[in-house]
Amino acid sequence: MEHRGMKKWRPFATMSEPYIGLKEIINRQVEVAQPVLIGEQMEQMNFTLMEALNTNKQV
């Protein structure tokens, strides 16, 4: 039973500073570089999006 004002135990709360750098490294690993699209690819994507918009289809 939890009493009012009682905080739950957070084992890593006191070690936040060392984990800030680790969290940044993890976040950088999940980043994906933005692809470079050529004109033809942009036109195809634009056509696909416009077609989906006009026909109310999901892309």
CNS distance restraints for C-alpha pairs under 8 A (distance, minus, plus):
assign (resid   2 and name CA) (resid   6 and name CA) 6.60 0.50 0.50
assign (resid  12 and name CA) (resid  16 and name CA) 6.53 0.50 0.50
assign (resid  15 and name CA) (resid  19 and name CA) 6.74 0.50 0.50
assign (resid  16 and name CA) (resid  20 and name CA) 6.25 0.50 0.50
assign (resid  17 and name CA) (resid  21 and name CA) 7.61 0.50 0.50
assign (resid  18 and name CA) (resid  22 and name CA) 7.17 0.50 0.50
assign (resid  19 and name CA) (resid  23 and name CA) 5.96 0.50 0.50
assign (resid  20 and name CA) (resid  24 and name CA) 6.32 0.50 0.50
assign (resid  21 and name CA) (resid  25 and name CA) 6.31 0.50 0.50
assign (resid  22 and name CA) (resid  26 and name CA) 6.27 0.50 0.50
assign (resid  23 and name CA) (resid  27 and name CA) 6.12 0.50 0.50
assign (resid  24 and name CA) (resid  28 and name CA) 6.18 0.50 0.50
assign (resid  25 and name CA) (resid  29 and name CA) 6.36 0.50 0.50
assign (resid  26 and name CA) (resid  30 and name CA) 6.65 0.50 0.50
assign (resid  27 and name CA) (resid  31 and name CA) 6.58 0.50 0.50
assign (resid  37 and name CA) (resid  41 and name CA) 5.93 0.50 0.50
assign (resid  37 and name CA) (resid  42 and name CA) 6.31 0.50 0.50
assign (resid  38 and name CA) (resid  42 and name CA) 6.37 0.50 0.50
assign (resid  39 and name CA) (resid  43 and name CA) 6.18 0.50 0.50
assign (resid  40 and name CA) (resid  44 and name CA) 6.21 0.50 0.50
assign (resid  41 and name CA) (resid  45 and name CA) 6.14 0.50 0.50
assign (resid  42 and name CA) (resid  46 and name CA) 6.02 0.50 0.50
assign (resid  43 and name CA) (resid  47 and name CA) 6.05 0.50 0.50
assign (resid  44 and name CA) (resid  48 and name CA) 6.13 0.50 0.50
assign (resid  45 and name CA) (resid  49 and name CA) 6.12 0.50 0.50
assign (resid  46 and name CA) (resid  50 and name CA) 6.09 0.50 0.50
assign (resid  47 and name CA) (resid  51 and name CA) 6.01 0.50 0.50
assign (resid  48 and name CA) (resid  52 and name CA) 6.12 0.50 0.50
assign (resid  48 and name CA) (resid  59 and name CA) 7.88 0.50 0.50
assign (resid  49 and name CA) (resid  53 and name CA) 6.07 0.50 0.50
assign (resid  49 and name CA) (resid  59 and name CA) 7.15 0.50 0.50
assign (resid  50 and name CA) (resid  54 and name CA) 6.11 0.50 0.50
assign (resid  51 and name CA) (resid  55 and name CA) 6.06 0.50 0.50
assign (resid  52 and name CA) (resid  56 and name CA) 5.52 0.50 0.50
assign (resid  52 and name CA) (resid  57 and name CA) 4.68 0.50 0.50
assign (resid  52 and name CA) (resid  58 and name CA) 6.29 0.50 0.50
assign (resid  52 and name CA) (resid  59 and name CA) 6.51 0.50 0.50
assign (resid  53 and name CA) (resid  57 and name CA) 6.63 0.50 0.50
